[in-house]
Amino acid sequence: MLFLGTSLTAGLGLPPEQAYPAVIQQKIDSAGLPFRVVNAGVSGETSAGALRRIDWLLRQPFDVLVLETGANDMLRGTDLDSTRANLQAIVTRVRAARPEAAIVLAGMMAPPNLGRAYAERFRDLYPSLAADNDLPLVPFLLEGVGGVSRLNQPDGVHPTAEGQRLVARNVWAVLEPVLRTRLVEQMP
């Protein structure tokens, strides 16, 4: 499994074993599932940066991609059509190179200070992209964590270890059925 994402995936400010992909690995191990997590999260990553990296990341084997990017685009006020085009290009490249791989999309939301119209368009980007590409969707990666002071580091943006565990729970709710389906599909 490959987790492609931003500092939220990388676990900025925390030891690697506390980032949500590492917590997902613990859940995978506890469930007795034969998957190994690779955390390809990079702090500051934009959708354009993820698109530039995808061909290199496609060199390694994976059965499932968890795609978490766009939050830094939003924080920079990037044109949403550009963000959507980059996310679509990543999905298209992965499907062309690995048609058998499952892709799980992690959604984000914009804070209201960016304006209502932008926040609404940003919120709708992920469900629309998931529907157009028939992708399982984590509706909001930071559900129950975003805006909760005690679950975020002093910067107010990056989850604490406890926050990362809740993020892992959000992702696991969508990811576990995908992994179990992959196992059934791979059975002889």
Secondary structure, 3 states (H helix, E strand, C coil): CEEEECHHHHCCCCCHHHCHHHHHHHHHHHCCCCCCCEEEECCCCCHHHHHHHHHHHCCCCCCEEEEECCHHHHHCCCCHHHHHHHHHHHHHHHHHHCCCCEEEEECCCCCHHHCHHHHHHHHHHHHHHHHHHCCCEECCCCCCCCCCHHHECCCCCCECHHHHHHHHHHHHHHHHHHHHHHHHHHCC
